């Protein structure tokens, strides 16, 4: 699916949209750290004496997503403000790292009931909003980083085409 011609003519608008996507990804990773990633229920309750039935992003992997989000934010500033190619790549890598945390560390344990499951036969675990925020945040950062790289390339092509046209036009 090709970009509309108006978007190609205005690469700054595309880059601004990608910046918003990247900032949304950073916000999602911060929110995922605070939100519940896995909730364990026994029957219809999640309240069990002395057993942890809600695991947040912080409980699952400490400050990892905050570190990724902080680095991604700094790289987004460089990617947008200075159009730095290495910063754009770093934004995409931050997104990939967040996806590794979500899909590599959390996804395999979404149905793990742990100690609660050993004590109660009807215990069940399920993904909560925090998991989906991790996935969305990582995906948004990957899209923002790679999108800025592509927008940077199309902007250079657009400038090159204008130079060719002006060189060919009679004076």
Backbone as CSV, one residue per row, in Angstrom:
resi,resn,N_x,N_y,N_z,CA_x,CA_y,CA_z,C_x,C_y,C_z
1,UNK,0.847,-1.177,0.000,0.000,0.000,0.000,0.890,1.238,0.000
2,UNK,0.739,2.075,-0.968,1.581,3.256,-1.115,1.046,4.412,-0.266
3,UNK,1.971,5.268,0.154,1.569,6.463,0.888,0.872,7.432,-0.066
4,UNK,-0.107,8.185,0.428,-0.723,9.206,-0.423,0.319,10.225,-0.858
5,UNK,0.141,10.770,-2.041,1.118,11.736,-2.564,1.296,12.937,-1.642
6,UNK,0.226,13.384,-0.987,0.329,14.533,-0.090,1.278,14.234,1.065
7,UNK,1.256,13.007,1.563,2.147,12.640,2.662,3.593,12.626,2.198
8,UNK,3.820,12.178,0.957,5.180,12.146,0.436,5.692,13.557,0.201
9,UNK,4.814,14.459,-0.198,5.235,15.846,-0.414,5.526,16.560,0.891
10,UNK,4.989,16.055,1.983,5.181,16.684,3.286,5.813,15.687,4.262
11,UNK,7.102,15.377,4.038,7.737,14.380,4.904,7.797,14.816,6.370
12,UNK,7.770,16.126,6.638,7.786,16.575,8.030,6.507,16.166,8.748
13,UNK,5.389,16.166,8.043,4.127,15.722,8.643,4.183,14.234,8.949
14,UNK,4.769,13.457,8.059,4.919,12.018,8.291,5.830,11.799,9.487
15,UNK,6.952,12.506,9.513,7.891,12.359,10.632,7.244,12.779,11.946
16,UNK,6.415,13.821,11.933,5.724,14.249,13.155,4.747,13.171,13.618
17,UNK,4.055,12.555,12.680,3.159,11.458,13.036,3.919,10.284,13.620
18,UNK,5.080,9.993,13.061,5.906,8.909,13.592,6.473,9.262,14.964
19,UNK,6.766,10.546,15.183,7.201,10.987,16.505,6.095,10.742,17.527
20,UNK,4.859,11.079,17.167,3.725,10.847,18.059,3.578,9.350,18.351
21,UNK,3.747,8.523,17.323,3.682,7.068,17.523,4.785,6.610,18.481
22,UNK,5.982,7.130,18.300,7.088,6.774,19.192,6.852,7.227,20.615
23,UNK,6.350,8.451,20.786,6.048,8.946,22.132,4.937,8.127,22.778
24,UNK,3.981,7.689,21.976,2.925,6.820,22.485,3.510,5.479,22.925
25,UNK,4.469,4.973,22.177,5.151,3.735,22.557,5.889,3.874,23.870
26,UNK,6.575,4.999,24.050,7.276,5.258,25.315,6.275,5.299,26.465
27,UNK,5.174,6.017,26.275,4.142,6.109,27.315,3.554,4.735,27.629
28,UNK,3.350,3.917,26.602,2.803,2.570,26.814,3.764,1.712,27.634
29,UNK,5.059,1.838,27.393,6.032,1.052,28.160,6.072,1.491,29.621
30,UNK,5.968,2.790,29.852,5.926,3.283,31.235,4.662,2.776,31.927
31,UNK,3.526,2.865,31.238,2.264,2.390,31.803,2.300,0.884,32.044
32,UNK,2.949,0.133,31.147,3.040,-1.322,31.299,3.831,-1.708,32.537
33,UNK,4.799,-0.895,32.902,5.584,-1.179,34.103,4.706,-1.107,35.348
34,UNK,3.748,-0.202,35.332,2.875,-0.004,36.493,1.619,-0.869,36.452
35,UNK,1.221,-1.308,35.277,-0.035,-2.046,35.108,0.143,-3.530,35.407
36,UNK,-0.978,-4.205,35.625,-0.978,-5.643,35.862,-0.745,-6.378,34.547
37,UNK,0.266,-7.251,34.526,0.597,-8.040,33.348,-0.130,-9.385,33.410
38,UNK,-0.098,-10.019,34.572,-0.729,-11.328,34.756,-1.593,-11.277,36.012
39,UNK,-2.832,-11.763,35.891,-3.732,-11.857,37.043,-4.117,-13.311,37.234
40,UNK,-3.992,-13.783,38.460,-4.356,-15.149,38.808,-5.658,-15.108,39.596
41,UNK,-6.612,-15.912,39.166,-7.898,-15.983,39.870,-8.118,-17.408,40.374
42,UNK,-8.814,-17.492,41.483,-9.248,-18.780,42.023,-10.764,-18.694,42.091
43,UNK,-11.400,-19.462,41.236,-12.849,-19.341,41.136,-13.192,-17.974,40.581
44,UNK,-13.820,-17.150,41.421,-14.186,-15.803,40.988,-13.423,-14.718,41.731
45,UNK,-12.440,-15.091,42.544,-11.732,-14.088,43.349,-10.250,-14.023,43.007
46,UNK,-9.695,-12.859,43.252,-8.247,-12.683,43.134,-7.648,-12.341,44.486
47,UNK,-8.482,-12.292,45.520,-8.003,-11.933,46.865,-7.726,-13.191,47.671
48,UNK,-6.456,-13.441,47.855,-6.028,-14.585,48.641,-5.042,-14.102,49.687
49,UNK,-5.217,-14.580,50.895,-4.331,-14.157,51.988,-2.898,-14.586,51.699
50,UNK,-2.004,-13.666,51.794,-0.549,-13.845,51.672,-0.078,-14.404,50.329
51,UNK,-0.924,-14.393,49.312,-0.490,-14.843,47.989,-0.664,-13.707,46.992
52,UNK,0.360,-13.503,46.180,0.324,-12.437,45.174,-0.395,-12.945,43.932
53,UNK,-1.538,-12.348,43.621,-2.331,-12.802,42.480,-2.310,-11.822,41.310
54,UNK,-1.684,-10.685,41.473,-1.550,-9.719,40.381,-0.081,-9.337,40.252
55,UNK,0.469,-9.589,39.075,1.877,-9.296,38.826,1.984,-8.145,37.838
56,UNK,2.607,-7.074,38.270,2.780,-5.900,37.413,4.027,-6.073,36.547
57,UNK,4.224,-5.136,35.656,5.442,-5.132,34.861,6.677,-5.028,35.741
58,UNK,6.579,-4.244,36.796,7.705,-4.110,37.727,7.982,-5.437,38.422
59,UNK,6.917,-6.151,38.829,7.085,-7.454,39.473,7.725,-8.462,38.519
60,UNK,7.399,-8.381,37.259,7.883,-9.356,36.275,9.324,-9.098,35.840
61,UNK,9.705,-7.819,35.625,11.056,-7.563,35.108,11.672,-6.272,35.604
62,UNK,11.227,-5.806,36.756,11.838,-4.629,37.373,11.799,-3.408,36.472
63,UNK,12.883,-2.648,36.461,12.884,-1.389,35.702,13.242,-1.550,34.219
64,UNK,13.269,-2.759,33.693,13.727,-2.969,32.310,12.962,-2.117,31.301
65,UNK,11.635,-2.104,31.402,10.853,-1.333,30.432,11.038,0.169,30.626
66,UNK,11.278,0.603,31.859,11.541,2.026,32.099,12.865,2.447,31.469
67,UNK,13.864,1.587,31.564,15.168,1.884,30.956,15.026,1.949,29.437
68,UNK,14.313,0.981,28.872,14.090,0.980,27.420,13.325,2.231,27.004
69,UNK,12.284,2.583,27.757,11.475,3.765,27.435,12.298,5.048,27.532
70,UNK,13.126,5.158,28.549,13.970,6.347,28.707,14.955,6.495,27.567
71,UNK,15.604,5.402,27.212,16.560,5.454,26.105,15.840,5.770,24.802
72,UNK,14.666,5.153,24.594,13.894,5.413,23.368,13.488,6.878,23.279
73,UNK,13.130,7.475,24.409,12.746,8.885,24.407,13.904,9.775,23.968
74,UNK,15.086,9.524,24.502,16.267,10.303,24.109,16.559,10.110,22.620
75,UNK,16.442,8.876,22.145,16.710,8.598,20.733,15.637,9.204,19.831
76,UNK,14.390,9.252,20.294,13.339,9.907,19.508,13.647,11.383,19.305
77,UNK,14.176,12.022,20.320,14.547,13.437,20.206,15.628,13.606,19.140
78,UNK,16.626,12.728,19.161,17.682,12.782,18.146,17.182,12.417,16.764
79,UNK,16.279,11.439,16.712,15.749,11.000,15.414,14.895,12.075,14.771
80,UNK,14.093,12.751,15.561,13.212,13.775,14.999,13.923,15.114,14.861
81,UNK,14.596,15.553,15.915,15.218,16.879,15.911,16.400,17.002,14.975
82,UNK,17.237,15.995,14.937,18.451,16.060,14.126,18.410,15.161,12.903
83,UNK,17.314,14.412,12.758,17.174,13.441,11.662,18.357,12.478,11.639
84,UNK,18.767,12.058,12.821,19.915,11.176,12.968,19.535,9.739,12.631
85,UNK,20.181,9.210,11.629,19.920,7.829,11.210,20.224,6.823,12.332
86,UNK,21.365,6.931,13.046,21.612,5.996,14.145,20.544,6.081,15.247
87,UNK,20.025,7.272,15.505,18.976,7.414,16.513,17.689,6.727,16.048
88,UNK,17.393,6.808,14.764,16.204,6.142,14.223,16.323,4.630,14.376
89,UNK,17.511,4.115,14.077,17.753,2.682,14.239,17.634,2.307,15.722
90,UNK,18.167,3.147,16.599,18.105,2.873,18.036,16.664,2.842,18.540
91,UNK,15.794,3.688,18.006,14.375,3.668,18.390,13.774,2.321,18.016
92,UNK,14.051,1.852,16.807,13.529,0.547,16.375,14.097,-0.584,17.234
93,UNK,15.370,-0.487,17.597,15.989,-1.508,18.448,15.357,-1.495,19.842
94,UNK,15.049,-0.323,20.363,14.355,-0.233,21.657,12.999,-0.928,21.582
95,UNK,12.293,-0.725,20.491,11.015,-1.401,20.304,11.185,-2.903,20.246
96,UNK,12.210,-3.356,19.537,12.477,-4.797,19.455,12.826,-5.358,20.837
97,UNK,13.587,-4.599,21.625,13.931,-5.051,22.978,12.680,-5.167,23.849
98,UNK,11.772,-4.210,23.725,10.519,-4.278,24.488,9.693,-5.480,24.049
99,UNK,9.695,-5.776,22.764,8.971,-6.951,22.278,9.601,-8.245,22.774
100,UNK,10.925,-8.266,22.891,11.597,-9.445,23.455,11.164,-9.651,24.904
101,UNK,11.085,-8.569,25.666,10.629,-8.677,27.056,9.201,-9.214,27.100
102,UNK,8.324,-8.643,26.282,6.912,-9.039,26.301,6.713,-10.454,25.770
103,UNK,7.265,-10.725,24.617,7.000,-12.003,23.961,7.932,-13.118,24.429
104,UNK,9.127,-12.758,24.846,10.082,-13.768,25.291,9.988,-14.107,26.766
105,UNK,9.692,-13.112,27.595,9.676,-13.342,29.038,8.273,-13.450,29.627
106,UNK,7.329,-12.682,29.103,5.978,-12.688,29.676,5.037,-13.669,28.989
107,UNK,5.049,-13.721,27.676,4.115,-14.574,26.947,4.161,-16.039,27.395
108,UNK,5.342,-16.636,27.577,5.364,-18.040,27.996,4.771,-18.281,29.393
109,UNK,4.626,-17.239,30.198,4.161,-17.401,31.574,2.757,-16.848,31.811
110,UNK,2.057,-16.479,30.748,0.733,-15.885,30.920,-0.263,-16.834,31.575
111,UNK,-0.080,-18.133,31.428,-0.995,-19.091,32.049,-0.379,-19.804,33.254
112,UNK,0.751,-19.326,33.734,1.442,-19.924,34.872,0.824,-19.407,36.177
113,UNK,0.258,-20.291,36.965,-0.402,-19.899,38.214,0.535,-19.959,39.414
114,UNK,1.722,-20.505,39.247,2.716,-20.518,40.311,2.241,-21.201,41.584
115,UNK,2.560,-20.600,42.726,2.211,-21.151,44.037,0.702,-21.253,44.220
116,UNK,-0.031,-20.309,43.675,-1.493,-20.326,43.786,-2.049,-21.585,43.120
117,UNK,-1.532,-21.954,41.977,-1.975,-23.146,41.265,-1.638,-24.427,41.994
118,UNK,-0.547,-24.420,42.748,-0.196,-25.603,43.531,-1.136,-25.780,44.727
119,UNK,-1.689,-24.677,45.221,-2.584,-24.737,46.376,-4.048,-24.926,45.989
120,UNK,-4.436,-24.386,44.836,-5.842,-24.414,44.425,-5.964,-25.020,43.030
121,UNK,-6.825,-26.031,42.902,-7.013,-26.694,41.614,-7.696,-25.805,40.580
122,UNK,-8.549,-24.910,41.020,-9.300,-24.082,40.071,-8.644,-22.720,39.814
123,UNK,-7.355,-22.631,40.058,-6.627,-21.384,39.787,-6.395,-21.243,38.281
124,UNK,-6.515,-20.012,37.794,-6.277,-19.725,36.379,-5.562,-18.381,36.257
125,UNK,-4.662,-18.288,35.318,-3.929,-17.038,35.075,-4.263,-16.529,33.683
126,UNK,-4.255,-15.222,33.528,-4.565,-14.620,32.234,-3.809,-13.304,32.073
127,UNK,-3.613,-12.930,30.820,-2.955,-11.660,30.504,-3.891,-10.513,30.856
128,UNK,-3.300,-9.441,31.311,-4.054,-8.230,31.628,-3.510,-7.091,30.762
129,UNK,-3.965,-5.897,31.018,-3.625,-4.732,30.193,-2.125,-4.487,30.089
130,UNK,-1.382,-4.748,31.140,0.054,-4.503,31.120,0.778,-5.262,30.022
131,UNK,0.378,-6.498,29.802,0.999,-7.285,28.734,0.736,-6.647,27.374
132,UNK,-0.500,-6.253,27.151,-0.852,-5.660,25.855,-0.200,-4.295,25.676
133,UNK,0.011,-3.562,26.767,0.740,-2.294,26.690,2.203,-2.528,26.318
134,UNK,2.803,-3.600,26.849,4.183,-3.934,26.478,4.288,-4.200,24.980
135,UNK,3.370,-5.013,24.469,3.399,-5.369,23.053,3.147,-4.126,22.189
136,UNK,2.145,-3.339,22.556,1.825,-2.136,21.780,2.977,-1.131,21.817
137,UNK,3.566,-0.928,22.991,4.686,0.009,23.108,5.869,-0.404,22.256
138,UNK,6.212,-1.686,22.302,7.313,-2.178,21.474,7.020,-2.034,19.996
139,UNK,5.810,-2.399,19.596,5.438,-2.306,18.184,5.448,-0.854,17.703
140,UNK,4.935,0.057,18.517,4.927,1.475,18.132,6.342,2.016,17.968
141,UNK,7.260,1.604,18.825,8.642,2.076,18.702,9.310,1.508,17.446
142,UNK,9.045,0.249,17.147,9.607,-0.336,15.920,9.076,0.415,14.701
143,UNK,7.762,0.644,14.663,7.150,1.364,13.537,7.712,2.784,13.440
144,UNK,7.843,3.460,14.580,8.360,4.833,14.563,9.795,4.879,14.053
145,UNK,10.649,4.009,14.556,12.048,4.017,14.138,12.223,3.683,12.667
146,UNK,11.591,2.592,12.231,11.717,2.196,10.826,10.996,3.181,9.910
147,UNK,9.871,3.706,10.364,9.135,4.688,9.569,9.932,5.954,9.354
148,UNK,10.624,6.411,10.386,11.457,7.610,10.231,12.597,7.360,9.258
149,UNK,13.155,6.146,9.302,14.204,5.814,8.334,13.663,5.870,6.906
150,UNK,12.487,5.297,6.706,11.889,5.308,5.367,11.487,6.718,4.948
151,UNK,10.931,7.490,5.866,10.544,8.866,5.547,11.767,9.710,5.220
152,UNK,12.859,9.446,5.898,14.107,10.168,5.627,14.584,9.872,4.210
153,UNK,14.488,8.593,3.813,14.887,8.199,2.464,13.994,8.817,1.407
154,UNK,12.664,8.845,1.645,11.755,9.422,0.648,11.928,10.930,0.561
155,UNK,12.293,11.570,1.671,12.532,13.017,1.633,13.756,13.324,0.774
156,UNK,14.778,12.485,0.875,15.972,12.708,0.052,15.669,12.483,-1.419
157,UNK,14.845,11.458,-1.714,14.459,11.210,-3.097,13.672,12.397,-3.624
158,UNK,12.745,12.926,-2.800,11.926,14.067,-3.205,12.813,15.282,-3.498
159,UNK,13.794,15.556,-2.660,14.707,16.679,-2.868,15.523,16.443,-4.130
160,UNK,15.990,15.220,-4.347,16.764,14.896,-5.543,15.945,15.078,-6.812
161,UNK,14.664,14.680,-6.780,13.799,14.855,-7.935,13.599,16.340,-8.237
162,UNK,13.432,17.156,-7.187,13.255,18.596,-7.403,14.507,19.207,-8.025
163,UNK,15.676,18.768,-7.586,16.920,19.293,-8.158,17.035,18.926,-9.631
164,UNK,16.663,17.667,-9.950,16.728,17.238,-11.355,15.778,18.065,-12.211
165,UNK,14.570,18.290,-11.722,13.581,19.054,-12.478,14.039,20.490,-12.686
166,UNK,14.623,21.097,-11.636,15.064,22.480,-11.770,16.266,22.582,-12.695
167,UNK,17.097,21.560,-12.732,18.251,21.570,-13.636,17.804,21.391,-15.083
168,UNK,16.714,20.650,-15.312,16.233,20.406,-16.653,15.361,21.547,-17.181
169,UNK,14.778,22.334,-16.286,13.865,23.409,-16.702,14.657,24.532,-17.385
170,UNK,14.080,25.086,-18.454,14.766,26.202,-19.113,14.723,27.460,-18.227
171,UNK,15.777,28.215,-18.262,15.869,29.407,-17.418,15.288,30.614,-18.048
